[in-house]
Structures are given as C-alpha cells and as structure tokens.
C-alpha cells in the first residue's frame, strides 16, 4: 500500500469508529446512583475508581462525548487493559474513567500521526509521532502518580501526629480520622475522607484501609496500615504507635531526599542519554526526511535501528540500576 493512502485510511478509520461510538453511546443507559455507590461498596481487591472526581465532573461524565469515548474504548481494548488503566488513574488521582483515558490515548495517536504525515509526508516522522503520542499519556499518569505519592508521604508524618494527639484527647479512631480529613490538605485529607465514607457505607475498617493503600500505593502508608491492623487485633496504645510511625516516616523522607541529591547527576545523565537520540531523529527527519528514510528502505537499516534501540535500553537499565538505592 502506498504511503499516499495512509492519511485517507486513518481518517476513515477515525470517522467510522467515532460514528459507531456515538451510536453505542446513544443506546447505552447507566444507573448513575449505582455507578456512584459501586466504588464504595465494592469488595476488597476489586477495580478502583479515581477518588477526586467531584459532583460537577460526575455530571459531565454522563455527557454525549464522554459516553462516545467510553464506547470507543470498549470496542478497541480488552477489559484487562481498562482495569489496569483504572488502577493507574486512581493512584494518580485523575478524575477520568478508564474508558475515556484509553479512548483519548487512541485519539492522540491518530492525531499526532495525521499531523506529522500531513506536514512533512514522511512515514518515518509519522511513525515517530505515533510512538511519541503512545508514550505521552502513560508518562503523564506515571508522573502524576509519583507526585501524588510524594505529596501524600510528606503530609503523612504531620497527619499522624495530629491523629495521635486527637486520640490522646479522648477521640475515637473514626473521630481522629475525621479531624485529619478536615484539617490536612489534599491528597491526605481526600483519602481519609473517602476512608470514612467507605466505613459509613458498611465496608469494614480493615478493608477500607486496604483500599486506601491500593489507591495510594505508598510504602509509608503500608507501614501505617499494617500497624493499625495489628493493633486492632492484639490491642495496644494506638497514639504511641502512630507517634513512632510518624517519626519513622519523617526519617525515611529525610533519607530519601539525601539519596535523591547524591544521585541527581546519574539520573540527569540517564535522561539525556534517553532523550538525545529521539531529538536527533526528529531534527534530521524535519531537515532532510530522505536521509532518515534510508534506515527503513536499506536492507541493513532496520538492523541498525534495532541495535541502536537495544543499546539505548541496556544503557538506561544500567544507569537506573546504579542510581536506584533500596532503603
């Protein structure tokens, strides 16, 4: 198939899929109340939903275009991909449904590919644009998830001190958690607020704590959840336990910052090594597309690209191994 047929083919596929998605979205009706309660009454270990969507976002979620995106996602991807996307979005605190995320990911790939091929007419540049569009959403979600975990861990030490003081003042665990959800900033307040809502709707405290751990995916929170679950089984002074855990978390954060400072040079070197070849490929493809096209048309070209890719991956893996310190 000639390259001149690529743009019409992609455009036809996009229009056809969106038309089918809108038809499916118009026929599908969901129970809004059941959908809202499902994230609180689900059994432990089930798929997660993003915790930060407010009422306005939920109402917007029933609009036609969001329904079309969900229908398109169900058509294009298997259910296990959507479940993994649902978990990642919940951990990143993004108020997107997994079907919307997967569909927007596909739309971004098609848009980048069409734009690159329309501007320069280079299939190599169009392929590079498609790969870039495929990598951007997961990288953004990963970055948002890591940032949210850092914010949560930085707030957790002070939150545990507040919670321990509330327990010493005579409040129960539920009342101390309610104080935490009112006095602390997000994401800590949001997660403890959802913990309280789950308990009020009938979920056990152990399951609610485990659900919060799945949403945040923090090793510091895992330490807290394990200590609370043990204390509820064997008893003990919960306020003292929270004070000790808070001090441990603060020391872990201090050590983590020191390690991050000492390994900054290696991490920046790995970033440059990973990005520089892609920037060179993009620049050469814009300046002289035929020069890069030789790597695809010449018999030896694909092998050289594969060797370069393997070398890049090995170098990045070695640098990551050197700068990653387990503590």
N, C-alpha and C positions, 0 to 999 in steps of 0.2 A: 504494500500500500504506500502510495506517495505521501510525502510529508505535507503536500498541499491539501490533502484530505483530512489532516489531523484536526484543524480548527472547526470545520463543519461537523465532524463526527463528535467531538467533545461538546459542542454547543447543542447538538441534537440530543445527546445523552442527558445533558443537564436539564434541558427543557422537558424531555419526556419524564424524567424521574420526578421533577418538581410538580408536573401536572398530576402524575399518579399520587404523589404525596398529598396534594391539596384535596384530591378526591377522597383519599383514605381519611384525611383529617376531617372532612365534612361529614363522613358517615360515622366516625367514632365518637362515642359519648362516654365520659368517665364520671364516676361518682366522686365529686370534689371532696365531700366530707370524709369518705372512706380513704381517699388518697392522702389527706392530711393526717388522719389518725394512724395510718399504717406505719409511719416512721417511728411512732412512739410505742405501738403495741406489737411490733414485730418480735419474733423470738430472738434470743441472743445468737450472734453469729450470722444473722441474715444480712442481706444487702443494705447498705447505708444510703441515706439521702443527705444532701447538703443542709447544714443546720442554720445557715444565715439568711435564708430567704424570708422576707417579711411578707405582710399581707398584700402589699402592692405588687410584689414580684409574683406571688401566687396567683393573683387575679390576672396578671399579664401572661402567666403560663397557660391560661386557657384560650388565648387569642389564636387566630387562624394560622398565623405564620409559625408560631411555636408548635402547634399541632401538626403542621406540614413537615417541620423539621423532624419531629418525633417519628412520624410515619415513614419519612425517607430513611431515617436511621434504622428502623426495624426492617426495612427492605434490604438495606445494604450490609448490615453487620449481624453476626451471631449474638446470641444473648450473653455469652460469657464475656465478650468484649464490652458490652454495655454494663455488665456488673462490675468489671474492673474499672471502667470509667466512672461509675457511680461511687465506688470506694475512693478513688483518687480525688474526685471533686469534693466529696465530703471532707476528706482530710485537708484539702486546700481551702475549705470554707467558701467555695464559689456557689452561688445560687443558680446553677444551671442543672437541668435534668440531663442524665447521661445521653438520652436520645438527641437532645439539642446539641450537646457537645460533639458527638460523633458526626452528626449531620453538618454542623458548621466546619468541622475538620475537613470533611469531604469537599464542601463548597469552597473552602480556602485553597485546597489543592487544585481544583479545576480552575479557579480564578487566576491563581498565580501562573499556571501552565498556559492558559489562553493569553494572558497579558504578555508573558515573555515571548511566546511564539509569534504573537501579532506584532510586537515591536521590532524584533530582530529576525524572525523567521529561522532561528537556529534551533534544531531539535535538541542539540546538546544543552543549550541555555534553558530550553523549556523543561528538560529533564532535571537540570539543577534547580530550577524554580519549584518544580513539583516536590523534589526531595526536601528543599528548604521549607515549603509550606507544610509538609508532613511532619517535620521536626519541631516547628514553632509551637503549636498548641501543647504537646506533651512537655516541652521545656518550660513553657509558661506555668503550667499546672504544677510541675515539679518545683519550680522556684517559689510559687505561691504557697505550696505545702511546706517547704523548708522554712520560709519566712514566718509562717503561722506557728510552726512548732517552736521556733526560736522565741517568738513573742510570748507564747504560752509558757515556756520554761522560764523565761526571765520574770514573768509575773507570778509563777507558782510559789517561789520561796516566800515572797511577801504575803501571798494569799494564805499560805499555810500558817504563817504567824498570826494573821488576823483570825483564822479559823480556830487556832489553838486558844487564843485569848477569849474568843466567844464561848468556847467550851468551858474554860475556867470561870467565866462569868455565870455559868449555870444553864446555858442554852444547850439544846439537843443537837445531834448531828444535822438534822434537817434544817433547823433554825440557823446553825452556823453556816451551812451551805447557802441558805437564802441570803444571809448577810454578805457572803462572798460574792454572790451574783449581783447584789445591788451596789456594793462599794468598789469593786475592782473593775478595771476597763476590759473590753474585749481583747482577745478571744476567751480569756479565762472566765469572765462573767457570763458569756454566751453559753459555754459548755456546762458550767454548773447550773445555769438556769434551765438548760434542757435536761440535765440530770434530775432536777426537782420535778419537772413536768412529767418525765417518764415514771418516776416513783408515784406521783399523784394519780397517774392513769393505770396503776396496777402492776408495773414492772418492779421486780424485786431490786433491792439496793445493790446486790452483787451484780446482777445483770446490767443495771444502769451504769455502774462503774466500769464494767467490761465494755459496754457500748461506747462510753466516752473514750476509753483507751483505744478502741478501734478507730474512732473518728480522728483523734489527735495523733496517734502513733508516736508517742513520746516515751523514751526510756525513763525519764524522770517521773512521769505520770505513772508508768508501770510500777515503779518503786512504791509510790503512794498507794495505788490500788491494792497491791499485794499486802502492804502493811495494814490497811483498813480491813481487808477481808480476813486476815489472820486475827486481828484484834476483835472482830465481831464473833469469831469462833471460840477463842480462848480467853478473851477479856483483857484488861489492862488499862493503863492511863492513856487514853487517846490523845489528850492535849500534849503530853510529853512526847509521845510518838511523833506527832505532827511537827513539834519543835525540832526534834532530831532529824527528821526527814528534810525539813526546810533548810537546816544548816548544811546537810549533805548536798542538797541541790545547789545551794549558793556556792559551795566549794567546787562542785563539778562545773558550774558555769565559769568560775574564775579560771580553773584549769583549762577548760575548753578555749577560752579567749587567749590564754598564753600560747597554747598549741597552735591556734589559728594564726597568731602573729609570727611565730617561728617558721611556719610552713608557707607563708604568703608567697615567697619568691618561687618556690616549686610549683605552687598552684597557678600562678600567673604564667610561668613557662609552659605548663601544660595547656593552658588556654590559648596562648599564642601559637603553639605548635598545632593545635587542633583547628584553629580558625584560619591561619595564614594560607594553607593550600586552597581552601574554598574561596578566599578572597582573590587569590591569583587566578584561579579558574574563571571566576565571574568576570574579572577585569579583562583577561585575554579574550573571553568569549564576546564581550561587548566591543572590544577594539578590533579584533580580527576573528570572526566566527569560524572561518575556514581553517584557521590554524589549529583550533581545538577539535574540529570535526575529523581531523586526520586520526586522532586517537580512537575514533569509532569506526572509521572506514578501513584503516590499515589492519592487516591480519595480526600484527603484533600489538596494536594499540590496546585492545581490551585486556591483554595480559599485563601490560604496563600499568593500566589503571587498577587492576586487581592487586598487583604487587604494591603499588603506592598506598592503596587503601589498607591492606594488611599491615604495612609498615607503620602507618598512622595509628591504627588501632593498638598495635603492640607498644608503640611509644607512649600513647596515652595511658594504657594499662600499667606500664612500668612506673610512670610518673605518679599515677594515682596510688599505686601500691607504696611508693616511697613516702608520699606526703600524708597518707591515711594512717592515723595512730589510734589504736583501740585502747580506750581507757574506761 
